Amino acid sequence: MADELSLMIERCGGRVEHRKQMTTEETEESNGHKQAKERYFSDKSTHIILSSQNSTFFLKAVREKKTPVTHHWVLDCVAYKRRFPISSKIFYVPLRKSALFIPDMVDLKISYGGFKGSQKEYVMDLIVLSGAEPCSYLSRHFSSCFLASNNVKCDRLVKAQEWGIPVVNLEWLEECVQQ
């Protein structure tokens, strides 16, 4: 996935830097003495792509005033050709691993429909993060609820309503995970 992200970022005019080791820069203090300053990321780097906060790279990124983001943020920025605020979606910021699995959701089977591309990937990741099981099909006997896109009316949504399966939206799922 790293190579694909790099290619997308570069096609949109961004620059990708792969840093495998720490660099040391000499800086001169006001008293004339030189001091070594350790850096993991280039001064030109603005964002660091991470999967979670449970890494030393997260702390180093914060210390060096870099913005930690996930691949979801990069994919959406590239797809929509604009820079989104990282606070606009829960999955744009690397999560703490301890945020996983909501006890009340572990037995849920969440069917979903109307999502495409990176939004579909985001939805599936969010369902898994909650502890529920994502299900791309709808079953009267299997589905606990149906997660519907706000923009799309699909056959599965109509069936869910006909069968009395609760219909929820993405905001509901995001709020569950954020609490």
N, C-alpha and C positions, 0 to 999 in steps of 0.2 A: 504494500500500500504506500510506502514511503516514496518509491519512485514515481507512482502515479500522482501523488500529491505534489511532488516537486515539479513535475511536468505541467500540471495545471496552474500552479503558482507562477511559473516562469512564462507561460503563455499569456497570462494576464498582466505581465509586466513586473511581477514581483521577483525577488531574488531569494534563492534558497542557499543556506549555508549548512553544511554537515560538519559539526564539531565533534571530534572524537576524543580530544584531550584538552586539558587546561592550557591556557597561554599565560605567560608572565610578561607584564609590561613594566618598564621602569618609569616612575613618575618622580618629578622633582618637587620636594616640599618647599615651603617658603623660606626655610632656614638654609637652603642650598644643599641639603643632603638628599641623596637618591634613595628611593624606597621601591621595593618590588610590589606590584599590585597584581594579584591573581584574578584572572577572568576566565570564565567558561564560554562566554558568548561574545561575539563581536559587537563593537559599538553600533554597527549598522543594523544589527538584529533588533526588531521591535517586538516580535511575537515568537513564542516557543511552543511547539506542538507537543503535547504530553497526553497520555491516556488517564493519568490519575495524579493526585497530590502526594501519593505514597512513594515518592522517589526523591533522591537528593537533588535531581535536576530541577524539581519544582522549587525547592528552597533557594537554589542558586539563581534561578530565573527571577524570583521575587527580589532577592538581594541586589541583583544587577539591574533592577527596574525594567524587566522585560515582562510582557503580558503573556501568561500561560493560557493557551487555548487548546481545544481538541480538534481532531480532524473534521468533526461536524461543522465547526465554525468556518474552516477553510473551504470545505465543499460548498456550503451555502454562499459564502462570499464570491466564490468563483462562478457558481451556477447563476446567481442573480446579479453578478457584476457590480456589487456594491459592498461596502464594509459595514457589517452589522455590529451593534454594540454587544459586547460579550455577555451583558446582563439580560439580553432579550430572550435567551433560551437556556434552560438548565444545563443542557449538554454542551454548551459552548465553553464552559469552564471545567477543567479537569476536576472530577469528583473525588472525595475521600472514599476509600474502599469501605469504610465502616458505614457509609450511607446506603449500602446495599440491602435489599430484601425487607419489605414491610410485612410483618407477620400476618396481618389480615389479608394480604394479597397472594400469599404463597399457593393457595388452592385455586385461584382464579385462572380461567382459560379465556384470554381476551382475543376475540376475533377482531379484525380491522379491515377497513376498506376505504378507497378513495385517495390513498396516499401514493406518491410516485417519487422515484429517484432518491435523493438524499433525505427527503422528508420521510419516506418509507423506512429507510435504514434507521433514522432517528427514532421513529415510533417503535420499531422492533427492539432497539437497544433500551429504550425507556421502559418498555414492558418487562424485559428481562431484568433490568435494574431494580424494578419494583418487587421482583420475586414472582410475578405472575408468568404464565406461559403464553407466548404469542402464538396465534393460530391464524393462518391466512385464509382458512375456509370457515364457514358458519354452519353450526350444527344445532339443531333444536335440543338435543340431549347432551351436548358436550360444551357449548359456549356459555360462559358465565355472563358476559356482556359483549357489546359490539362497540368498538371505538370508531367513530365516523369522522371523516374529514368535514370541516365546516363548508368547504367549497363544492363538494361533489355529492350528488344523489346517485347512489348505486343500487343494484338489485339486492345486494346483501342487506343494505339498510332497510329496504322495504320488507324483506323477509324477517329481519330481526324484530321490526315493529309488529308484523303480523303474528309472529310466534311469541310475543311478549318478552323478548330478551331485552334487558335494559340497554339503552343506547347512551353512550357517554362521548365526550369530545376530548381533544388533546389537552386542553387547559385543565380538565379534571385530573387527567393522569399526571401532568406536570405538578399540580398542587399536591397530589398524593406523595409524590417522590420528594418534593421540597420540604414537606413537614416531617 
